[in-house]
Amino acid sequence: MVTVRVPTLLRRYTGGQATVHADGRTIKDVFVSLEAQYPGISVRLVDVNGGVHRFVNVFAGDDDVRYLEGLATNVEADEEITIIPAVSGGE
């Protein structure tokens, strides 16, 4: 089981919880587990093409999964997954 740190914007799906637990051997598996527990959250994490949504950054430990294997990135049983909304904009 992995620990998932949930940003404020997505906590309405987790009943206000900042940290939740999910099962999975890959990021995709973890997201499937999250969706089973917290319906509606996965559409905010995964885009229509089946990749990490471009407005979301996902870290396995200290590593951005975009620079690893994306949703196929393997995770260890005690790993911490952090979801961070992307910041964009300008002056």
N, C-alpha and C positions, 0 to 999 in steps of 0.2 A: 504494500500500500504506500502510495506517495502522498506527500503534503502539497496542496495547491494553495498558493497565496492569491486571493481574489481582489482585484481593484475595487474601489468604492463604486464605480459605475456599474459593476456587475453583481454587486451584493444583493440587489433586489431579487436575483434568481436563487441566491443561497440563504435566504432568510436573514440577511444582514451579517452573515458570518464572513470574517476576513480570511479565515483559513479553513479549508475543508480537506477531506481525504478522498482519494479515488484509487481504483485498481488499474493496472495496465503495465505492459512491458514496453510500450511506445507512447509517444505523445498522443497519437491518434486514439489508442486504447484508453488513455486517461480521459480524453475528451468525451469518448463514448460513455465511459463510466460517469463522468460529470453530468452528461445529458440525462442518463437514466435516473440520477438522483435529483437533479435540478433542471427539469424540463424548460427548454427555451434558451439555455445558456450557449449551446453549441453554435447556433446561428450567428452569435456575436464573435465566435472564435474562428470559425472555418468559413471560407468563401465558397461561392458557387462552383468553383473549379476543384474543390477539395483540398485547398492549401490553407495555410495560416492566413487569416484575414489581414489585409494590408494595414489596417488601423490598429493592429494588436501586435505586441511584441511578447514572445514567449521564451522564457529562459529555463533551461534544465541546469540546475545549479547556477553557475556563473556564465554559462554559454548560451548565446542566442541560437535557438534551433534553426533559424533561417540559414545560418552558416554551418550547420551540421547536416542532418538529413530531413529537416522540416518535420512533418508529422510522423515520419518513420523513425525519428530519433529514439534510440533506446533509452529507457530510464531504469534506474536501480530502485529496488523496493523501498529504500529509505530516502530517496531523493526528494528535493524540494523543487517544485515547479512554480515559477512566478509569472503571472500574467500582468502585463503593463500596457495600458492604452497608449497608442502612439500620439505624440504631441506634434501638431502641425500648425501652420499659420504664418503670419508675417506681420510686418508693421503696418 
